[in-house]
């Protein structure tokens, strides 16, 4: 017989990944602050916001994710942010 802990439904890795990418998009495009997002859903992210640095790989993963969903406007926004940050280095 299952106990209460076994009955708790957890998100699988794919759902967590999707949520992290969507959250990163909201923060990087200034649609929500970290605090607003944290209050909204606990704020799973694919990078550490306290370090305030997003790797080029993370940007590329985000672009690939939104391209797969055919959300090209989001891809363009992310690429613009990525390019502006890479050019600052």
N, C-alpha and C positions, 0 to 999 in steps of 0.2 A: 504494500500500500504506500502511495506517495504521501510525503508530508507537505506542509504548506510551502516550504522553500522550493520543492520540486515543481510546484504548480505555478510559480512565478515565471511569466513569459519574458525571456530576454531577447534582445535584438541580435540577429546574427551579424557576422562581420560585414557583409555587403550593406546592410541597412545602416550600420555605424559609419561605414565609409561614405555612403551617400549623404548622411546627415552632416558629417564633418566637412565635406566639400561644399554643401549648401551653406553651412554656417560660415565657412571661410569667405565665401563669396559675399555674404551679407556684411561681414566686418570690413573686408578689403575695399568694398565699394561704398563704404560709409552709409549703408542703408540701416544698420544697427550698430550701436557701440557694443563692446565686449560685455559691459554690465547689463545692457538691455537684453542681449542674447542669453546671457547666463540666467537671468530671471525667467526668460521665455522657455528654455529647454535644457539648461544645464551646460550647454556650450561645449560640445565635442568638437575639437579642431584637429586638422592634420599638421599643425605646427604650434609652437609655444608662443602665445601672444605677448608674454612678458619680455621675451627677447627681441620682439619687434623685427624679426627677420624671417622672411619666407624664402625657402630655397627655390631655385629655378625649377627643380624637379617637381616641387609642390605646385608651382604655377602651371607647369606643363600637364600635370595630372588633372588639375582643375579644368584646363582648357579641353583636354581629351574627354573628360566626363561630360562637359556641357555640349561638346561637338556630337558625342554619341546621342545626346538627347535632342539634337538639332536646335539648341538654344544659342544661336550664333551671336546674338547681341551680347549675351553674357561672356562668350568667348572673346569678343572684341574688347569689352571692358577690362577683362582680366589681362589680356595681352597688352593693352595700353598701360595698365598699372605695372606689369612686369617690366616692360620696356623702360618706363620712367625710373624704376628702381635700379635696374641693371645699369642704365646710363649714368647713375649717380656714383657708381663704384669706381 
